[in-house]
């Protein structure tokens, strides 16, 4: 096959060009198939659906796996069109290790492992991994990709926060074990068992199935609950800051793209445009002042006065050819 065909296939599978009908078909086809496959998997857990529509559920699964497998191998075949993965062996391996390619592999691998090793308990329940096919939508959704970029850009801060939570969880579970194990040996038999209480307390869920009864346990539990409220607000703040930075990055990218496709102005054109804008600004200001002086007593709405000023401005520019 020609290199141009390989490049074209890679472009269709890897990009989401709204002006490319094949790229749009790929996006809609895969997204729809993912939603259909996961929906049939969820409905297939119902005894009624299994009894009446078992054949349809199985056919959807086989069709989905076949389609995703073909797409995965097409991606591996065409990725060498990208200079980053030009090497026929190591380039494909590097591509296969990218996050989106790993997600594509996870979407199909459990099916084949269950088929190859039907008697292994580990793979008998591998159907649950069909839900992970929803992650394939990341490739075709700009919003989901933005979330991934935000999490990736803030990964160090998030990891540091999780590390702090882990330290606090171990400390809290250890203290609660020594405070409550004598009074409640069945609820706090060990530090690992006490971690369940630590998790539901730090996350402020508080199921109430395990709770302290001693004075020191209650005091420490209340203190930990207050700490949990503030501690779990940190990841939300970090992610919110990441989204703000992502929006600013997109705005800068849009401006740069617009500047790249815009016609470059000569110094004379720039001076003429600046002079025209300055005159237009002065004229608009004069029209606004005139509208306020003449109509402010009879018109209270600022929006109406601005509309009248715009009418005066348009009449003046049309009459005196100030365009």
N, C-alpha and C positions, 0 to 999 in steps of 0.2 A: 504494500500500500504506500501511496505517496506521502511525503512529509506534510504536504498541504492538507491532506485528509486527516492526518493525525492531529495537526494543529487545530483544524476545524472541530474535531470531536472534543478535544481538550477544552476549547473555548466554550462549546455548548454545555459541557458537563460542569465546568468550574465557574462560569460567570452567569450573572442574571441580567442579561441585557434586555430591557423592555422593547427595544427595536428589533430584536432577533426572534422570529417566530419559533425557531427550533429550541432556542434557550428557554423561552417562555413555556413551550410544551414540556420540556424536561422538568422545569420547576413545578408546574401544575400537576404533571403526571406523578412524579415521585411524592409530592406532598399529599396528593389525594390517595395514593396507594398506601402510604404510611398510616394515614388516618383510618382508612378502610381496614387495614390489617390489624391495627391495635383495637379498633372497635369490635371486630369479629372475635378477637381473642378475649376481650372483656365479656362480650355476650356469650361466648362459648363456655364460660364457667357456670352458666345457668343450665340446670338439668332440662328445662323445657326447650331451650334453644338447641342444646346438644341432641335431644331426642328428635326434633323436627327439622333441624337445619344442619345436621352434622356434616353432610356432604358439602354443603356450600362453605362452611367454615374451613374445612380441610382444603377445598379448592382455592380459596382466597389465600391461605397460608402458602401453598405450593406455588401459586402464581407470584406472590410477593417475594418469596425467597429466590425464585428463578430470576425475576426482574432485577432484584437488588444484587444478585450474584453477577449477572451480565454487566450491570452498570459498574460494579466494583472492578471487574477485570478490564473493562473499557477504560476506566480511570487509570489503572496501572499501565495499560498499554500506551495510552496517549500522553501520560505525564512527562515523557521524555521530550515532548515538544517545548516544554518550559526549560529555559536555560539552567534553572536551579536544579533540575533533575535530569540533565542531559545524558548522564552515564546510564547505559542500558541496564546495569545491575545495581550499582550503589545508588544511582539516582532514584530508581524505583523503590529501593529500600528506604531511602530518606523520605520519599513521598508517603510510603506506607506507614511511617512513624509519625506523620503529621496528625494533629488531633482529629480533624474531620475524617481522614482516612481510617483511623482507628475506630471511630464511631461507625463508619460504614462496614468495617469488618465485624464488629460486635453484633451488628444487625443480622448477620447471616451465619456466623460461626457456630452458635449454640445449636442450630438446626442440624448441621452436618455432624457435630460431635454426638448428638443424641442418636443420629442415624448410624454412625460408625460404631458407637459403643452403647447399644441399647440396654445392656444389662448392668451398666455402671450406675450406681445410685446418684452419683454426682451430676450425671447428665439426664437422668430421667425427668427431673423437674426443671430442665433448662428452658421450658416454655415461658417461664417468668421473664426471661431476657427479651422476649418479644416487645415488652413495654419499652425497652431501651431504644427501640426503633424510632420512637418519638424524637430522639436526639438527632436523627437525620434531618429534621426540619431546621436545625441550626444552619445548615448549608444554604437553605433557600429562604431564610428570613433575616432581613437586615436588623430587625429589632432584637432577635435572639443573638445574632452576631455581636451586636452592641453590648449586650449583657456579658457575653463571654470576654469581649475586649476589656470591659470595665473590671471584671473579676481578675483577669490576667494582669492588668496594670496595677491593681491594688493587692496583688497576691501576697507581697511581703508584709504589708500591714495586717491583712486578714490572718495570715499564718501566725504572726506575732500575737494577735488577739486570741486565736485558738489555743496557742501555747500558754498564754496567761490563764485562760479558762481551765485548761487541763491541770495546771499547777494548783489552782484554787480548788478544783474538784477533788484532787487527791488529798489536799490538806483538810478540806471540810469533811470528807468521808472518814478520814483517819480520826479526827477529833470526835465526830459523832459516834464512831464505833466504840471508842474508849468511854464515852459519856453514857451510852445507851445499852451496851452489850450485856451489862449485868441485869438491867431491868427488863430488857426485851431481847433475849438471846435468839428468838425465832425471827425477829424483824431485822436485827443487826448482828448476824452470826459471824460476819467477817468484813474486812474493809472493802473488798470487791462488791459484796452484797449491799453495803452502805452507799456505794456509788449511785445506785438507783435513786435513793433519797436525795443525794447531792445533785443529780441531773435535774430532777423535777423541781427542786428548790431553786437552783441557779436559773433555770429557765422560767421561773415563776408560774409553772403550770400547777403544781401542788395537787396531785391526784388524791391525797389523803389516805392512801393505802398503808403508808409507812410515815410515822410522825414521832417526834421526840416526846417523852413524858417526864423526863427529869428537868430540873430547873436550869441547869447549865446547858442541857440539850435544847430547850426551848429558847433560851437567850441566844445561843449561837445560831440556831435555825432562823430566828427573826433577823439577826444581823446579816446572815448569808442571803436571805430573801431580798433585803434592801440592796446589797451589793450586786445581786443578780440583775436587778432592774437597770442599774447604771452600766453594768458590764456588757449586757447584751444590746445596749443602745450604741455601743462603739461600732460593731460591724455595719449597722444601718447608716451611721454617719459616714463611715469610710466609703461605702457603696454609693451613697448620695453624692459625695464629693467626686467620685469617679464618674458618675453620670454627668455631672456638671462639666467636668473636663472633656468628656466625650462629645457633648453638645458643642462646646467651644471649638474642639478640633474639627468637627464636621462643618461648622460655620466658616472656619479659616480655609478648609479644603474647598468649599463651595466658592468662596471669594477668589481663591487662587485659580480654580478651574475657569471661572468666568473671565478673570484677567487674561488667562492663557488664550482663550478663544476670541477675546475682544480685539477689535481693530486698533493697532497702535496709533496714537495721536501724534501729530507733529507739534513742535513748540508753538507755531502760529495758530493751529487749531485749538490747542489747550488754552491759549491766551484769549481767543475769541469766545470759547465756551465759558471761561471764567468771567469774562466781561458781561456776557449775556445773562449768566446766572446772577451776577451782582445787580444788574439793572432790574431783572425780574424780581429779585428779592426786595429792592427798594420800592418798586411799583406795587408789589403785593402788600407791603407794609403800609403804603399810602392808602391803598384801597381799604385795608382793614380799619385804619384810623378814620377814614371817611364814613364807613359803614357804622362805626361806633358812635360818631358824632351825630349822624343824621337819624339813626334808628334805635339808639340805646334807650330812649325814653318810651318808645312804643313796643319794643321787642326785648324781652327779658332773656331769652335763650341765647347763650353764647354760640351754639351750633348754628342757629339761624343767621346770626350776624356774620359768622364765617362764610356761610353759603352766599350771603349777599355780597361780601367782599370778593368772593371768587367770581361772581357774575360781573362785578365792576372790572375786575382784572381781565377777564376774557373779552369784554367789550372794548376795553382800552387797547389791548394787544391786537384785536382784529381791526379796529378803526385806524390805528396809527401804524399798523404793520410792524409790530415789535417782536415778531416770532424769531 
